Every structure is written in structure tokens, then in C-alpha cells.
Amino acid sequence: MQHTSPFCAALRAAAIVTSLASAAASAADNARNTPTPAPAGPARQAVAAPLKGDLRLSPGNVPRLVIPALGLDTLAKDFNKFSGDAKAFESMVKAVPGMAQECANKSYSVQDQTKAGCTANDTVAQCSDKLLKHCLQSYQSTSLPVLGLGGGSAGGVRLPNAGAGNAKIGFSLQEFQKTAAATAAEARALSQQLAAYATQVELNAKKVLP
């Protein structure tokens, strides 16, 4: 039997330990460099892209149109009222020259001139202007019979759509001014309503036009 010296045995033991240590270090390096697998989960669906497949629109793509808060029925009602008042005002406008002509044909006493505000320092033109305005301001409406249906005449003035009965002929300047102010206010209000309606219509159109 061959005997191994203690020195040779020690060398073999040291080589084995070194080999084991090297293998352990290599295994540790491999473990660190190997990526950790992601946890299993539900498969993600691929997102569709334009021109690469079929697309579905989301509900948010559907335009939401709004009916104007001020609807057509309200506009028509307000316009009809304005139309009636405007026609009454235009009738007054047409009648004023005739009323002024009546005032111009009258003769005015000194007392009339004083009531109109004329003074000795006024020119004839200035006093005449005051007399005309005073006459119109104090113009008395008269009620005259109107004959026939669908129209009539009184005092040489044609009265459209007048039925049988009495019709008011003439009006005071205060009535004219009051009617003018009311008609102007209605016109401005209607204009604002139409502008708001137009804005809403345009906004709705932009929502569906490319």
C-alpha cells in the first residue's frame, strides 16, 4: 500500500476547497445576471391605431347639440307683438304730418301764443315753432264713425282693417312719444334675442361641421 504524505494530502484538500468556492461564486454571478420573470397576468389587448384596423368611436365623440333656450315659439310670439306695436307706431308717423298741417292752418290769438310760451323777444319763426309743438302736444283725439267692414275712411284718412263702429282719429304728442319709446325698447330686446339665438345656432353647426 502506498502512503500519502501529510503535505500532499493538504495540497489536495486546498485544491478541492478552491474549486468549490469558484463554482459557488460563478453560480451567484449567473443568478444576479438572470432577469426575474414578470408575474403572470391577463394578456393586454393591442390598441387599434388609425389606418391599421377597424376603429370604434367612443361616446365622447358624439356631438351633443343643444336646443336654444330661447325657442322659435317665444321668438315668434315676441316678434308678433313687436310687429303689431311697430305698425301702430308707423301709422302714427304717417299721421303726424296731417296733424301738423291742421295745426299750421289754424290762426292763433295772442292768448294762444302766450300759452305756447312765445315772448316779445321771439322771432316769428321761433314763435311758430312753439305754437306747432304746443298744438301737437295738446292735440285732441276725436272719435268718428267708420262704416263698412275690412276698411273705412274718416276725415279723408283711410283706416285699414277697420270694422263698423267708432275709430280713434288723432293722438297727442305724449301718446306718440310713449309709443315710440315702447316700440324702440321692443326692437332692441328682439334684436338681443335674435343675436343670442344666432350664436347658439352657429355653435351647434360647428359641432357637426368638419
Salt bridges, closest charged atoms under 4 A:
ASP29 OD1 - ARG32 NH2 2.10
ASP85 OD2 - LYS81 NZ 3.07
ASP122 OD2 - LYS130 NZ 2.89
ASP129 OD2 - LYS133 NZ 3.45
GLU175 OE2 - LYS168 NZ 2.70
GLU186 OE2 - LYS81 NZ 2.73
